[in-house]
Amino acid sequence: MPGTKASGRPGGNPDIAKHGFKTKRSEPLRENLQVRVTTSMMSQLKSIDNWHEFVRQTLAAALTERQKQLQSSAASISEKKQKD
């Protein structure tokens, strides 16, 4: 009888790991980000094939660039302190 304890396999599926979702990414996409954009920006984004991935890659590139800038700033501050 469907929906009862007797209807399913007791203990669940022992091979569930075989059927689970797998990703080829180095880090799984588990977080969600919501950003408000203009209607024209959204239209432009949606015209790009696989626009979600485009946004991820663009954001990752911007974060990497920002990290480089911060490291460069920290290095120059450190150099100034050593000279003084």
C-alpha positions in Angstrom: 0.0 0.0 0.0 1.6 3.3 -1.1 2.5 5.8 1.6 2.7 3.4 4.5 5.7 1.9 6.2 5.0 -1.4 4.6 5.1 0.1 1.1 8.7 1.1 1.1 12.0 -0.7 1.7 12.8 -0.6 5.5 15.9 1.4 6.1 15.8 3.3 2.8 18.0 2.7 -0.3 21.4 1.3 0.6 22.8 2.4 -2.7 21.6 6.1 -2.5 25.1 7.4 -3.0 25.1 5.9 -6.5 22.1 8.0 -7.4 22.9 11.3 -5.8 23.8 14.5 -7.6 27.4 14.8 -8.4 29.3 17.9 -9.6 32.5 18.4 -11.5 33.3 21.6 -9.7 36.0 21.9 -7.2 33.5 23.4 -4.8 29.8 22.7 -4.9 27.3 25.5 -5.4 25.4 25.6 -2.1 24.8 29.3 -1.5 22.3 31.5 -3.1 22.9 35.2 -4.0 20.2 37.7 -4.9 21.1 40.9 -6.6 18.8 43.6 -7.9 19.6 44.8 -11.4 17.8 47.0 -13.9 15.4 45.6 -16.5 17.9 46.3 -19.3 20.8 44.6 -17.5 18.6 41.5 -16.9 17.6 41.5 -20.6 21.3 41.6 -21.6 22.2 38.8 -19.2 19.4 36.6 -20.4 20.5 37.0 -24.0 23.8 35.3 -23.1 23.9 31.5 -23.3 24.3 30.0 -19.9 24.1 33.4 -18.3 24.1 32.0 -14.8 27.6 30.6 -15.3 28.7 33.9 -17.0 27.7 35.8 -13.8 29.5 33.2 -11.6 32.7 33.6 -13.7 32.5 37.3 -13.8 32.0 37.5 -10.0 34.9 35.1 -9.4 37.2 37.2 -11.6 36.2 40.4 -9.8 36.8 38.8 -6.4 40.2 37.5 -7.6 41.2 41.0 -8.9 40.1 42.6 -5.6 42.1 40.1 -3.6 45.2 40.9 -5.7 44.7 44.6 -5.1 44.3 44.1 -1.4 47.5 42.0 -1.2 49.3 44.6 -3.3 48.2 47.4 -0.9 49.2 45.3 2.1 52.6 44.7 0.6 53.2 48.4 -0.1 52.2 49.3 3.4 54.6 46.7 4.8 57.4 48.1 2.6 56.7 51.6 3.8 56.9 50.5 7.5 60.2 48.7 6.8 61.7 51.9 5.3 60.7 54.0 8.3 
